Amino acid sequence: MIESLDAIAGVGRDPGTGGYRRHVWGDADMLLREWFASEATARGMDLVEDGNGNQLAWWGSGPDALLLGSHLDSVPDGGAYDGPLGIVSSFAAVDRLSAEGFEPSRPIAVASFADEEGARFGIACAGSQLTTGALVPARALAQKDRDGVTMAEAMAARGRDPRAVGRTSWLADVGAFVELHVEQGRSLVHSGAPVGVASAIWPHGRWRLDFCGEANHAGATRMEDRRDPMPAYATTVLAARRLAIETGARATFGRIEVEPGGTNAIPSRVSAWLDARAGDEKDLSRLVTDLVTEARAAAAADGTALHLVTESVSPAVRFDGPLRDRIAATLDAPVLATGAGHDAGVLSAQVPTAMLFVRNPTGVSHSPEEHAEDDDCAAGVTALTEVVRDLA
C-alpha cells in the first residue's frame, strides 16, 4: 500500500515547498487519472469516467454496490495523504480480499472523485455535488480560475464534453459508501487508536467579500482623503478571529486578491475568501451574519463598500447511524466528529455513508507537514478490509 503512495509521490509536488498542487484538469491531475486507470486495469476492474470527471473502478456490476474511495486533487501546497490515502487503501483492501479468494456478495467500486478541494474553481466537492444534483451544471461550468479559464473550457481542453456534466446514473446502483481519510485533527492521537469512525461533519461554507474603494497614489494622497478598502478588510480578519473564538467556531481568510496590486498604489478592491465552520447551522449563520455586519460598518466608516457573494454552503452531516454503529462495533474503534468536508458528506444525502479516519500524529493537514505513520496506514487498510468483508 505504501508503495502505491510512493508511486505518485512526485506528481504535482512543488520542489521548493514540498507541497502538492494537484488541481482539477491540470497536468498533475491528468497524470493521476492515468495512474488510477492503470491501477484498475492491473486488477481487472472495469474503469468508468462519468461526465463530471469522476473515475470508478468496478469489481462486479449491478445494484446495491459498496462504494469505496476518496479523491486525488489537493489544495495549493497540500499534503500527500488527504485524499490519496483513501484511494490507495481501497485498492489495497481489494487486493487482500482478492488474494484470499473472497467473492463479494455485492459489487464493489473504488472511486476517485473530481475536484474535491475546489482549489481551482472555488467549489468544494464539485464532482460529487454534480453527481448527486446538489450543484447546478450551468453554475459549475461558468466558474473561472485565477487565469479566467472557465470549468467548461478546462474540461474541453482535456477532451471532455461539458454537456455531459450533471447528475449521473451510476449512483442509483450504490447501496453504501465508505470513505477512508487521514484525520484532520488530533482526536485519535488523544484516544490512542490508529483508526476511528466518523459521526458527523460540521456545517461549513465559503463566502467572497469584495471591499471596494478608490485607487490612488500611495505617496500623494493624504490618509484622511483616502477611500482605501484594505483597513476594512484588516478589521474584518480580526473580527473573524474574535467571533470564532467566542463561539467555538472556525473562521479563516486563506485567500486574498488586491487590485491593482501595486506597492505604491492604494487598492481599488480587496477580494477575500472566508471559510467558516461551526457546530450547527444556527451558529454558522450567526457567525457569518455578525461578521458581515461588522465588515459593512468598517467599510462605511472608511467611505468604502462591501459586496458579499455566497459561493457554497454545506449543511451539517450526520452519517448513517446503523452503518456507523455497525462499523464501529466491527472495528472496536472510537467515534469522532470532524470539521472538514468530504465527498462522503455530499453523498450522504442520497446513500448511506460512513467514514474511517487514520491517525495523524501532528494533526496538521492541508500542508506539506500532513502525515500518517506507515503502521497506522497499514492499520487503516486492515480496518477497511474488515469493513468490506462484513458489508460484502
N, C-alpha and C positions, 0 to 999 in steps of 0.2 A: 504494500500500500504506500509506504513512504517513497518507494521507487517511482510511483506514479506522480507524486508531488514533485519529486526531483526532475522528472521528465519535462515538466512545464515551468520549472523554477526560473528559467531565463526569459520566458515570454512576457514582453511588456515591462520588464524590470528596468528602472532608471539606474544607471551605473553610479550616479552621484549620490542619490538618496537611499538607494536600496529598496525603495517602494515601487509599487506596481501601478501602471497606467494602462489598464485594460478597459477601454471604453467601447461601447457597442458600435459595431460596424467599422471599427478601426483596424489597423494592420494586426495588432496583437489579438483582437477578438477573432479575426478570421483564422489565424494560426490555431487558436484554441478550439475553434469549430472543427478544424481538420483533425486535431488531436482527439476530440470527442468521437468523431466519426470513425477514426481508426480503432479506438477502444471498443466501440460497438461491433465493428467488423471482426476484430480479433476474437470476440466471444460468440460470434454467430448470431448476434442480436440484430433485429430489424431496425434500421435507422429511419427516422421521420423528422423532417423540419417543417413546422407549420408556418402559416403566413405571417406570424408575429416574430419569427426568428428563433422560437424555442425549439431545441433539439431533444428528441426522445429516442432511447434505445430500448426495444421491446424484447422481453423473454416470454414468448407466447403471445396470444391475441385473444380478444373477446372482452366481455363485460366484467365489471367488478374487479378491475385491475388494482394492484397495490403499486402506488407511485412512490419512488424514492428520488433523491437528487437535491440540487440546490442551484448555484449559479457560478459563472466563471469570470464575470466582469468585476471591476474594482472601482473604488473611489480614487481620486488623484493621490498617488503615493500611498496606496493601501497595502495591507499585509498579504502574506502568502496563503492564509488559511480561510479567511472569510469568503465562503462560497466553495472554492475548490475542494476543501476538506470533505464537504458533504458529497460531492460527486465521486471523488476517488474512493471514499469509504463505501459508497453504494456499489461501485463496480467490484470492490474487494469482497463485499458481502455476497454478491452474485458468484464470484469465483469460489468462495468457500463452500457455498451450498452446492454449486455445480460439481465441485470436486468430490463431494460426499455422495453424489448421485441423487441429490434431493430433487423431487419432482413437485413443483408448486401446484397447489390446488386452484390457483388463480393466476392470471397473467401478472408479470412484474415488469415495470418500466423504470428506467433511470432517466431523469430529466435534467437538462441544463437550461434554465430559464434565462431569457434575454433581458439585458438592461435592468437588473435588479436594483443596482445602486442609483441609477438615474443620473450618473455623473456627466453624461454628455448633453442630454436634452432636458434634464431637470425634473423628470417624473420617475419616482422610485417604483420598482416592481412593474415597469411598463409591460414586460412580456406576459406576466401572469394577470395583470389587470385587463389587458386586451383580450386574453384568453377567456376570462370569466365574463366579459362585457362590462366590467366596472369602469373602464376607460373608453371614451368615445374615440373611434379611429380618427376622425377628422381633426380632433384636438391634438392627438398624439402626433400625427403626421405633419402638422403645422409647426410643432415645436422646433426652435432653432438652437444650434450650438453656439459657442462663442465666436465662431467664424461666419455665422449667418447661414449655415447649411441646415436645411430642414431634415427632419427624420425621413420624410419621403424621399428626398434627394439622396440621403446617405444610403438608404436601402436600395434604391435604383442603381446607384453606383456600384453596388456589390451584387448586382444581378437578381435582386429580389423585386417582386411586384407589390408596390404599396397598396394596390387594390385588394390584395389578399389579406390585409390586416383586419383583425376583428375576432369576434367570438369563434371558438373552434369546436369541432365536433368530437375530438378525441376525449375531451374532459368528461363526456357522458359515459365513457367506458371506465372511468376511475372510481373505485369504491372507497379508497382511503389514500392519504398522502402522509408519509413520514419523512421529515427533513432533518438531517443531522447537520450541526453547525458548531463552530468553535464558540465557546461562551464569550460574550462581550461584557465582561464584568468578573467579579471575584467570588461569587456565591459558592462555587464548587471548591475554591481554594479554602474557604472558611469551613465548608462541610467535610472536607477531606475525601470527597468522592470524585473519581475521574470522569463520571458521566452523570448527567441529570436529565430530567424530563420537564418540558415547559408547561406552565399552567396558563399563561396569558401573555399578551403583548399590550403594552401601554398605547393609548391613542396618541397619534402624532401627526404633524403636518409641516408643510413648507410654505412660507409666505415671502413675497418680494416687497420690500419697502423702497420706494423711489423718493428720495429727498431732492426737491427741485429748487434751484436758486438762480443766480445770475453769474456767469463767468466774467472775470475782471482781472486786472493786473495785481499781482501779489505785492508789488512794491509801491505802486502809485495810488492804491485805494485805501483810504482811512478805514480803520477797524469798524468804526461806527457807521460807515457808509456801505458796508458790505451786505450782500444777500447770499451768504455762504451756507450751503446745506451741510457742511461737514460737522459743525458743532452739534446740530440737532441729531445727526447720526451717532456721534460720540455719546451724547446724553442718553440715547436710546439703548446703546450697548450696556452702559452702566445700569440703566433701569431694568434691562432684561436679567442681568445677573442678580440684582436685588430681589426682584419679584419671584424669580425661580427659587432662590434660596428660602424666601419667606414661605413658599407653598410646597417645598419639596419636589418641585418640578425640574425640568431641564429646558434651558433656552440658550441657543448657540447661534452666533453670527459667524459662519465659516467661510463666507464668500462676499466680496465687495468689488464693485466696479465704479471707477471715478471718471467723469468726463469734464473737461477734455483730457485730463490726466497729465498736465504739465506741472513741473515742480514750482514754477514761478507764476502759476495761474490759479485763481480762485475757482473752485469747481462750479459747474452749472448744474450738475446732477451727481448724486451719490446713490447707487443702487446696491442694496444689501439684502442678503437672503437669510431669513430666520428659520431655524429648525427648532421646533418646540414640541415637548412631550410632557405628559402628566399622567397621574394615576387613573383618572377617569375623564370623560368628555367635558363635564362641567368645569373641572379645574383647568383643563386645557383651554376651553373657551374663555374663561375668566382671565387666565394669564395673558392670552393674546389681546383681548379687549382692553385690559388695563394698560398693557404695554403700548398699544396703538394710541390710546388716549394721551398718554404721556408724550409719545413721539409727536403727535399733532400739536400739542401745546408747545413743545420745544421748537418745532418748526415755525409756528405762528409768531413766537416771541422774536425770532430772527428774521421775520419777513420772508420766510420760505414756505414751501408747501410739501405735503406728504401725500403720495398716492400708494394705495395698498392693493396688491394682487395676490389672491389666494391661489397657489399653484397646486397644492394637493393636501387633502386631509383624510387620514385613515382612522376609523373608529377603533375602540378597544376590541381586542380579540381574546376570547376565552376558548381555548382549544377543547375539542370534543371530550366531554367528561369520561364516558365509558372507555374510549380509546386511550386517553391519558392514563386512567387508573389501571387499565389492563397492562399497559407498557411499564408503568412504574412498578407494578407488582411482579411482572416478569423479570425485571432487572434489579428489583430491590434498590431503586435509585431515588434520590431526593427530587422533589418537585419545586420549581422556582419560576418566577415571572421574569420578563425581560422588557427593557425599554427600547429595544431595537426592532425595526420592522423586518419582515421576511416574506418570501413568496407563500410560505405556508399560511401566513395570516390572511393573505388575499384569497387563497383557495378555500379557506375555512368557511366562507360564506356559502359554498356550494358542495363541499366534500368534507367528510370527517378528516381532520388533520391532527398531527402531533409533531413535536419536535424533540430531538435529543441534543443536548449540549455536551461538548467535550471541554474539559478543564483548560483554562488559560492561566498560566502561573502568574502573569503580571496583571491580567485584566485589561491590558491595552489592546485596542482594536482600531481599525481604520488608520493604521500606522505601520511603518516597517517593523516596529517593535512587537507587533502581534505574534503570538507564539503558542505552540502546544507541544508538549514533550512526546517523543516517539511512543513511549509506553502508554500514554493516555490516548494517543491516536489509535493505537492497536486495541485498547480497551473499547474505544468508540466503535471500531469495526466489529468486535465481538458482540457488543450490545446490539448493534444494528442487525447483525446476522441472526441473533436470537429473536429479535422482534419480527424479522421477516419469516423465520421458521414458525413462529407462533401464529402470525396473521395469515400465512400462506401454506 
